[in-house]
């Protein structure tokens, strides 16, 4: 397994464990606030090449995506969302 997948998997497991613990004490809605938001960035981190293949050739607003996006940019955005949003939420709460 690649290192970035292992690290993001560990982070995701910690968040899911926190959600399960919170489910027990704070109610069901906490699961939607903790588990669902991590699905998108984990998908970006784990499958950047497949996501790039899905979007290549799409049309929108008169333009076409005709060049592939580098996988590290897709993964980097996933890391930004996975780590940056919770950190920003803590600091700007």
C-alpha positions in Angstrom: 0.0 0.0 0.0 1.2 3.5 -0.8 2.3 5.7 2.0 -0.3 8.5 1.4 -3.1 5.9 1.3 -2.0 4.5 4.6 -1.8 7.9 6.3 -5.2 9.0 5.0 -6.7 5.7 5.9 -5.4 6.1 9.5 -6.8 9.6 9.7 -10.1 8.4 8.3 -10.3 5.5 10.8 -9.7 8.0 13.7 -12.5 10.2 12.4 -14.8 7.3 12.0 -14.0 6.0 15.5 -14.7 9.4 16.9 -18.0 9.5 15.0 -19.0 6.0 16.4 -18.1 7.2 19.9 -20.1 10.4 19.4 -23.0 8.4 18.0 -23.3 6.7 21.3 -23.3 9.9 23.4 -24.4 12.8 21.1 -26.9 11.4 18.7 -27.2 10.2 15.2 -26.7 13.5 13.4 -23.0 13.6 14.4 -22.3 10.7 12.0 -23.4 12.8 9.0 -21.1 15.6 10.2 -18.1 13.4 10.6 -18.2 10.5 8.3 -19.8 11.9 5.1 -17.4 14.8 4.8 -14.3 12.5 4.8 -15.6 10.4 1.9 -14.9 13.1 -0.8 -11.3 13.9 0.2 -10.4 10.2 0.8 -11.7 9.5 -2.7 -9.5 12.3 -4.1 -6.4 11.0 -2.3 -6.9 7.3 -3.1 -8.1 7.5 -6.7 -6.7 10.6 -8.4 -5.9 8.8 -11.7 -9.3 7.3 -12.0 -11.0 10.7 -11.2 -8.8 12.4 -13.8 -9.9 9.8 -16.4 -13.5 10.4 -15.6 -13.2 14.2 -16.1 -11.0 14.2 -19.1 -13.0 15.2 -22.2 -15.9 16.7 -20.4 -17.6 19.8 -21.8 -18.7 22.8 -19.9 -19.4 26.5 -20.7 -18.0 26.2 -24.2 -14.7 24.5 -23.2 -13.4 21.0 -23.1 -11.0 19.5 -20.6 -8.4 18.2 -23.0 -5.3 18.0 -20.8 -5.0 15.7 -17.8 -4.7 17.2 -14.4 -1.5 15.9 -12.6 -2.4 13.3 -10.0 -0.5 15.1 -7.3 -2.7 18.1 -7.6 -5.9 16.0 -7.2 -4.4 14.2 -4.2 -3.1 17.5 -2.8 -6.6 19.0 -2.9 -7.9 15.9 -1.2 -5.3 16.4 1.6 -6.2 20.1 1.8 -9.8 19.3 2.3 -9.2 16.3 4.7 -6.8 18.2 7.0 -7.3 21.9 6.2 -11.1 22.2 6.8 -11.0 20.6 10.3 -8.0 22.7 11.3 -9.6 25.9 10.0 -12.8 25.0 11.8 -11.0 24.6 15.1 -9.0 27.9 14.7 -11.9 30.0 13.4 -14.7 28.6 15.5 
